[in-house]
Amino acid sequence: MQGHKIIDDFLPARDLINLQTIVYSREFDWYYIKDINDLEPKDSLGIYFVHMAFQSGRASRYMHTFSSILARLEIRSLIRIKVNLYPRTSTIEVHAPHVDEGFSHTGAIFYLNTNNGKTILEDNTEIDSVANRILLFDASQKHSSTSTTDSKARFNVNINYE
């Protein structure tokens, strides 16, 4: 994939609300991750929570939750679906640039809530976190996430596929 593409109002409103209701529920499984990625400085305070919905052919009990997103993407081979929860911080923290996989493939970041967090691409393009927006890009290119300061947390769904 060359460049990137942003699509606003990606899901019908009812599908977005259903997805948010499940992800924001007390029953949704979250796992604490002590480092945003392996490239973070050792003194980094960055933490986040992850729900791995699909990886290495194994699906979580919430895999069906993402069918409305998957149905709108042209997927030949699904690599991973990961839901991220970045807790609010007092200042915006830019996380270390990273690649999702070492080979060219499509990354889709679906933003579940609107906040002042961003995704920053290798060319320094900043994509705002806007609920119901999806970013499509080559996730083998370096990119960064940030925290948020104006919401309790920043939520997104990261899908990697070919």
Secondary structure, 3 states (H helix, E strand, C coil): CCCEEEECCCCCHHHHHHHHHHHCCCCCCCEEECCCCCCCCCCCCCCEEEEEEEECCEECCCHHHHHHHHCCCCCCCEEEEEEEEEECCCCCCECCCECCCCCCCEEEEEECCCEEEEEEECCCCEEEECCCEEEEEECCCCEEEECCCCCCEEEEEEEEEC
